[in-house]
Amino acid sequence: MSDIKLHPSLDNGLSPVASNFTGGTLQCLCTANKVEVTISAQTLHNHACGCSKCWKPAGATFAVIAVAPREKVSVTAPADKLAIVDEHAAIQRHACTECSAHLYGRIGNKDHAFYGLDFVHTELSPQAGWSAPGFAAFVSSIIETGTPPQEMKAIRARLRSIGVEPYDCLSPDLMDVLATQVAKLRGVVQPK
């Protein structure tokens, strides 16, 4: 099963999380004049993602995405190299215009349940200690990007073998957050 390649940060097992980790930087893949994004907090809800929108390093089947509070994420070196990949997407993914690596994604819709959280690719960080992926989301979507359907059972087994539970949506806790936000917007549940 270990011959199944998921993502470089998953294939050799999950890296340990540093208990006192307070953040670091992300850097694009350019050899010079790298875009740098500083995250001044530990990340939350790290996960493998099989959707077709998330950036994946070369050869990876899944993306690995975490979130951090928006106010803890800032571009610290050259912001003019970043561009939004799809202006119409719910998550405005900011990528380097030279190497195409996605550094962070931001939600602009204040009514979205994840507004205030930025999506980040900690595999682009030279620092160790970031939160480890806790689940895999949109696993079936890797079929849409070329994975043969007959490989799905083995891929789900491989994810479970490294401690990453596969889902075809988000984790149950995050799906509850999304549903709660919809209920609040409809007036079914009162905001706390």
N, C-alpha and C positions, 0 to 999 in steps of 0.2 A: 504493500500500500504506500510505502514511502517514496515510490517512484512517481506518484501523482504530484505534479507541481501545481501549487495553489498561488503562492506569492512568496517572494524571498523572505519576508519577515515571519512567515508561517511554516515554511518548509522544513526548517531545522528546529521546530518547537517554539513555544512562546518565550520571549525574553522576560526576565523578572522585572517587576515594577518596583521602583525605588520608593520607599515609604515617605521620604522627605523631599521628593522631587518637586520643584517649583517652576518648571518650564525650561525653555530653551529656544533654539532657532530652527527654522526650516530653510533649506537652500535649494534653488532650482538646480538643474543638471548641467548648466553651462560651465565651461572650463574657466571662464573669466567673467568678471562683472556679473556675478550671481545675484539674482533676486533673493532677498532675505526677509523672512517673516519671523517676528519675535512673538512667542507665546509665553506670557508671564503667569502660567498656571499649569497644573497637571491637567491632562485631558480626561474626558468622560465618555462613556458609551462607545468605546472603540469597537470596531467591527470589520469583518470582511464583507465586501459588497460585490455582488455579481451583476449589478445593473450595467447598462450600456453607456451611461452618462459619466460615471466616475472614471477618473484617470487611473490607469494601471501601468506599472513599469513594464518594459519590454519582456515578453514571455510569461507574464503573470495572467492567471485565469481570473483572479479576484483583485479588487482594489482593497486597500486597508484605510479606513476612515475613522477618525475620532472627532469629537466636538470639544470646543472650549468656549467659555463666555466671550462674546463679541468684544467687550471692553478690554479683554486680555490679549487680543490679537492685533498686531500692528505691522505694517510693512516698514522695514527699517533700511532697506537698500534696494536698488533703484526701482521705485514704484512705476516709473514710466515704461518698464519692460513688461508690465502686466496688462492683460486684456481679458474681458469677460468672454467666455467661450460661447454661451448662448444667452442672449439678453432676455429671452422669453421663458427660460427655465425658472422654476421656483427657487432653486439654489443657484445663485450667480457665482459660477466657478471661475476663479481668477487664475489664469495660466500665463507662464512666461511666453512671450511672443517669439523667442528664439528656440528654446528647447522643448516647448509645449508641456512641460510638467505643470500640473495643477498644484498651487500652493495652498489656497484656501477657497472655501465657498461660503457665501453669505446669503441669508434670506432677507429680502426687503419687505415682505408682506407682514405687517405688524399683527395681523390676525392669525398667522401660522403658529402652530404649537411650538415649533422650534425657533421662532424668532428670538434673537438675542444669543443664539449659539452659532459659531462658525465651524464649518467642517474643515478639518485639516489632515494632511498626509504626514504623519510623524516619521514615516520611513525616510523622509527627506531631511531628517535631523541628524547632525553629528553626535548629539547627546543620547545617552542611554538612560532608561528609567521611566519612559512614558508608559501610560496605561496599556495593557495588552488587550487584543481583541477578545471580546467575551461572547460573541455570537457571529453568525454569518447571515446576512440579509439578501433577499432577492436571489437565492441560489439558483432557481430554475432559469433565471434570466441569462445565465452563461450559455444556455443553448442558443439564444438569439445572437450571441457573438461568436458562434462557431463550435462550441463544445458538442460532441455527439451525444444525443439523449441516452444512449446505452451506457455511457460513462457516469451518469448521475448517481447511481447507487454507490459506486466506489468513491466518488468525490464526497458525498455526504458521510460515508464511513470514515474517510480520511480526516475530514473536519472534526468529527466527533472524537477521533483517536488523539487529537491534539488539544481537546477540551473546548472546541468551538462548536456550539450547537447550531445546526443549519435551519433556517426558516425561509419561507418564500414570501416573506414580508419583513417587517422589523421584529425585534424581540417582543414578547407579550407586554412587558412593561412599557415600551415605547409606543406600541399600538394603543395601549390604554391612554397614554398622554395625548395622542392624536384624536382618539374618539372623545375624550373629555373636552378638548378644545372645540370640537365640532358641536358638542352638546351645549357648551357655554355660549357659543355664537348663536345657537338656535333658541337659547333661553330655557333649555331643558334642565340644565344644571347651573346653579348659582356660583359665580366666581368666589373663591376664598380670599 
